[in-house]
Amino acid sequence: MKDSRPTSLDIAYRAGVSQSTVSRALRDSPLVSLETREKIKAIARELNYKVDKAASNLRAKSSRTLALLIREDPTTDESHINPFFLSMLGAITRATAVRGYDLLVTFQQQSEDWHRDFEDSHRADGLILLGYGVYDSYVERLKNLQEDGAHFICWGAVHNDQPGCSIGCNNEEGGYLAGRHLVSLGRKRIAFFGDVSANSPEFSARYRGFCRALAEANIDHAAELLIAAETIETFGFEAVQRLVADNIPFDAIFAASDLIAIGALRALQKSGVKVGTDVSVVGFDDIQSAAYITPSLTTVRQDTNVAGEMLVENLLSIVAGEQVESTLLQPKLIVRESCGSN
C-alpha cells in the first residue's frame, strides 16, 4: 500500500521552492529568508509533516547524539557507577538536551577502538569519557582515539602531554584547602586515605596539595598515616580499623573521596570515637549523601553542574572543528559537622 504521509517534496510543490530549500527552512538555516521559512513551516503544519530525524541526520552525516561512556566502578550496590558520576550524568543530560542533542549512555568497553562503535556507525558525533581505571592504560586508549581522528573529551586529570581535551578539578588546590582547614583546627596527626601512585593522578594531586598545607604549618606527614584506598566505602572502613589495630595515633582523616570518608566515619563510630571532637574527617567530591549522613561530612566540592556544561559545550566545539583547551575548575571547601570547630 502506498505511503500517504506528506513529504518534503509535497511542501516544496505547495511553496513553490526546491526540496533543499524546504530542508534548510525546517532547520532554521539563515540561508533561507525569514519570510520563506515561516511560509514553509506553516505549510508543514497544515500537512502535519513530521521530520524523519534518522534520515535527516544521515544526510547531514550527523546523529545529533553524543555518547557518554562511564567506567564501571566497584560499588556496594548493583549500579557499578560512582555516585559522583551520577550527579555529573544529570548535568550532562541537561546540557545536551538544551543544545538539541540526544545522549547515549553506556559503560566503557575495553576495546582499543571505542569510537568505531559510535562515530563510525553514526550512532554519536562525539564521546564524553568519565572514569579511567588504570591511568597508563587509559592514556594509551586516548592516544589511539586521537590518532584515529575521533571527537572526544574527558573528565579527570589534566596534563600538558595528555592526548585530547580534558575538563577536571584543580585537585591539588582541593587537597590544599582540606589540609589547611584541618591544620587550622589544631590537628597534627592527619591520616590520608587514597591511592597516590601514578595510576591515580587525581588522588596523587590531592595528596600533594594536602602535604603542601602541612608543610606550611611545619608538620611532617608520617608514612604510617598514608594508607592506600580505592573509591569505595569498605576501603575507608578498613583503613580506620588498621590504624586502630596497629595503635597508630591520629586526630584527623583526609579521605581522597567522599565514599572513602563515609566508610571511615562508620568505622570511627563503631570504635566509639567522637567524630568532630576526637577525630575530624574531610572527604572530596561533595556527593549528595555527604550532607545527609550523621554527622554531615566536611568535603571539597567539585561543581558537577559547571563540569557537565563545559564537557558538552567543549565537545560540540571539537565536533565543529574548533580548537579547545583543557580546563581546571576550582574546588570549594564545604564545612560541616564531621570537623567539629576550632
C-alpha positions in Angstrom: 0.0 0.0 0.0 1.3 3.4 -0.9 2.6 5.6 2.0 0.2 8.6 2.3 2.4 10.6 4.7 3.4 14.0 3.3 7.0 14.5 2.2 9.3 17.5 1.9 8.6 17.3 -1.8 4.9 17.9 -1.2 5.8 21.0 0.8 8.2 22.2 -1.9 5.5 21.9 -4.5 3.0 23.9 -2.4 5.6 26.5 -1.5 7.0 26.9 -5.0 10.6 26.2 -3.8 13.1 23.4 -4.1 13.2 20.4 -1.8 16.6 21.5 -0.5 15.1 24.9 0.4 12.4 23.1 2.5 15.1 21.1 4.3 17.1 24.3 5.1 14.0 26.2 6.2 12.9 23.4 8.6 16.4 23.5 10.2 16.1 27.4 10.5 19.0 27.9 8.2 19.9 31.6 7.8 20.4 30.8 4.1 16.6 31.0 3.7 14.8 34.2 4.3 12.7 34.5 7.4 9.5 35.1 5.3 10.2 31.9 3.3 11.0 29.9 6.4 7.7 30.9 8.0 5.7 30.1 4.9 7.3 26.6 4.6 6.7 25.9 8.3 3.1 26.9 8.0 2.6 24.5 5.1 4.4 21.8 7.1 2.0 22.3 10.0 -1.0 22.3 7.7 0.1 19.0 6.2 1.0 17.6 9.6 4.5 16.9 8.3 7.0 15.2 10.7 10.7 15.3 10.1 12.3 11.9 9.7 15.1 12.6 12.2 17.2 9.5 11.4 17.1 10.2 7.6 17.8 13.9 8.1 20.8 13.2 10.3 22.2 10.5 7.9 22.1 13.0 5.0 23.9 15.6 7.2 26.3 12.9 8.4 25.3 13.9 11.9 23.5 11.8 14.5 22.7 14.8 16.8 23.6 12.4 19.5 26.5 12.4 22.0 27.8 9.3 23.7 28.6 9.3 27.4 30.9 6.4 28.3 31.1 5.7 32.0 33.7 3.3 33.5 32.3 0.6 35.8 33.5 1.0 39.4 33.2 -1.3 42.3 30.2 -0.3 44.5 28.3 -1.6 47.5 25.2 -1.8 45.3 24.5 -3.2 41.8 24.9 0.1 40.0 28.6 -0.1 39.4 28.6 3.7 39.0 30.4 6.1 41.3 27.7 8.4 42.9 29.8 11.4 41.9 29.3 10.4 38.2 25.6 10.1 38.8 25.4 13.8 39.6 27.6 14.6 36.6 25.2 12.5 34.5 22.3 14.8 35.3 24.3 17.9 34.4 25.5 16.4 31.1 22.0 15.3 30.2 20.5 18.7 30.7 23.3 20.5 28.8 22.9 18.0 25.9 19.1 18.5 25.7 19.4 22.3 25.8 21.5 22.1 22.7 19.0 19.9 20.8 21.1 16.7 21.1 20.3 13.2 22.4 22.5 11.4 24.9 23.5 7.8 24.6 24.8 6.5 28.0 26.7 3.2 28.2 29.6 1.7 30.0 33.1 1.9 28.6 34.3 -1.1 26.7 37.9 -2.3 26.9 38.5 -2.4 23.1 41.1 -0.2 21.6 38.6 1.4 19.1 35.7 2.7 21.1 34.9 5.3 18.5 34.2 2.8 15.8 31.2 1.6 17.8 29.8 5.2 17.9 31.2 7.8 15.4 31.9 5.5 12.5 28.5 3.9 12.7 26.8 7.4 13.0 25.5 6.5 16.4 27.2 9.5 18.0 29.0 12.6 16.9 31.4 12.6 19.8 32.3 10.9 23.1 32.4 12.0 26.7 34.5 9.8 28.9 34.0 9.5 32.7 36.4 7.5 34.8 39.6 5.7 33.7 40.7 2.9 35.9 44.5 2.3 35.5 45.7 5.6 34.1 48.6 4.3 32.0 46.2 2.0 30.0 43.7 4.8 29.7 46.2 7.2 28.2 47.1 4.7 25.6 43.5 4.4 24.6 43.2 8.2 24.3 46.3 8.2 22.0 44.5 5.7 19.8 41.4 7.8 19.7 43.4 10.9 18.8 45.3 9.2 16.1 42.1 7.9 14.5 40.6 11.4 14.5 37.8 10.7 17.0 35.9 13.5 18.6 36.2 13.1 22.4 36.6 14.9 25.7 37.4 13.5 29.2 36.6 14.3 32.8 39.6 13.8 35.0 43.2 14.6 35.3 44.7 17.4 33.2 48.3 17.1 32.0 50.2 19.0 29.4 51.1 15.9 27.4 47.7 14.2 27.7 46.0 13.3 24.4 42.9 15.2 23.6 41.0 17.7 25.8 40.0 17.3 29.4 37.9 19.1 31.9 38.9 18.5 35.5 39.1 19.8 39.0 42.2 21.5 40.5 42.8 18.6 42.7 46.0 19.9 44.2 44.2 23.1 45.3 41.4 21.0 46.8 43.8 18.9 48.8 45.5 22.1 50.0 42.1 23.5 51.1 41.4 20.3 53.1 44.8 20.2 54.7 44.8 23.9 55.6 41.4 23.6 57.3 42.4 20.6 59.4 45.6 22.4 60.4 43.5 25.4 61.4 41.6 23.1 63.8 44.8 22.2 65.5 45.1 18.7 64.0 48.6 17.4 63.6 48.3 13.6 63.1 46.3 13.6 60.0 45.8 10.4 58.1 45.4 10.3 54.3 43.3 7.6 52.7 43.8 7.2 49.0 46.0 5.7 46.2 48.8 8.1 45.5 50.5 6.0 42.7 50.9 7.2 39.1 47.8 5.2 38.2 45.7 7.7 40.3 46.8 11.2 39.2 43.7 12.9 40.8 44.3 11.3 44.2 48.0 12.0 43.9 47.3 15.7 43.2 45.0 15.9 46.3 47.8 14.4 48.4 50.4 16.9 47.1 48.1 19.8 48.0 47.4 18.3 51.4 51.2 17.8 52.1 51.8 21.4 51.0 49.4 22.7 53.6 51.0 20.6 56.3 54.5 21.8 55.3 53.4 25.4 55.6 52.5 24.6 59.2 55.8 22.8 59.8 54.1 19.4 60.1 55.6 16.3 58.6 53.3 13.7 57.2 54.3 10.4 58.8 54.5 7.4 56.3 52.3 5.3 58.7 49.4 7.8 58.2 49.3 7.2 54.5 47.0 4.3 53.6 46.2 3.3 50.0 42.4 3.2 49.3 40.2 3.0 46.3 36.9 4.9 45.9 34.6 2.6 47.9 33.3 2.7 51.5 34.9 -0.6 52.6 38.4 0.8 52.0 37.7 3.7 54.3 36.3 1.4 56.9 39.2 -1.0 56.8 41.8 1.9 56.8 40.4 3.1 60.2 40.4 -0.4 61.5 44.1 -0.8 60.5 45.1 2.4 62.3 43.2 1.3 65.4 44.6 -2.2 65.4 48.2 -1.0 65.0 47.7 1.6 67.8 48.7 4.4 65.4 47.6 7.7 66.9 45.7 10.1 64.6 43.4 13.1 65.2 42.1 13.7 61.7 41.5 12.0 58.3 41.5 13.4 54.9 39.9 10.9 52.5 40.5 11.2 48.8 36.8 10.7 48.1 33.5 11.0 50.0 32.9 7.3 49.7 36.2 6.5 51.4 35.3 9.2 54.1 31.9 7.7 54.7 33.4 4.3 55.3 35.9 5.9 57.7 33.1 7.7 59.6 31.2 4.4 60.1 34.4 2.7 61.4 35.1 5.6 63.8 31.6 5.4 65.2 31.8 1.7 65.6 35.0 2.1 67.6 33.4 4.7 69.9 35.4 7.6 68.5 33.6 11.0 68.7 33.8 12.4 65.2 34.4 16.1 65.1 35.7 16.1 68.6 38.3 13.3 68.9 38.9 13.0 65.1 38.0 15.3 62.3 37.1 13.9 58.9 37.2 15.6 55.4 36.2 14.0 52.1 36.3 15.1 48.5 33.6 15.4 45.8 30.5 16.5 47.8 28.2 13.7 46.6 24.6 14.1 47.6 24.7 11.9 50.7 27.6 13.9 52.2 25.2 16.5 53.5 22.7 14.0 55.0 24.8 11.4 56.8 25.4 11.7 60.5 27.5 13.6 61.2 27.3 15.5 58.0 30.6 15.4 56.0 33.0 18.3 55.5 34.2 17.9 52.0 35.8 19.5 49.0 33.2 20.2 46.3 33.7 19.6 42.6 31.0 21.6 40.7 29.2 19.0 38.6 26.8 21.5 37.1 29.6 23.6 35.6 31.6 20.4 34.7 28.7 18.9 32.8 28.0 22.1 30.9 31.6 22.5 29.9 32.0 18.9 28.8 29.1 19.2 26.4 30.0 22.7 25.2 33.6 21.9 24.5 32.8 18.6 22.9 30.5 20.3 20.4 33.2 22.8 19.7 35.6 19.9 19.0 33.0 18.3 16.7 32.7 21.6 14.8 36.5 21.6 14.2 37.3 24.3 16.7 40.4 24.4 19.0 39.6 23.7 22.6 41.9 23.9 25.6 41.8 21.6 28.7 40.4 23.4 31.8 40.8 23.1 35.5 37.8 24.0 37.6 38.3 25.5 41.1 37.1 23.4 44.1 35.4 24.8 47.2 35.7 23.6 50.8 32.2 22.8 52.3 32.5 22.8 56.1 30.0 20.5 58.0 29.8 18.6 61.3 32.5 16.0 60.8 35.2 18.5 61.5 33.8 20.0 64.7 35.1 23.5 65.4 38.3 25.2 66.4 
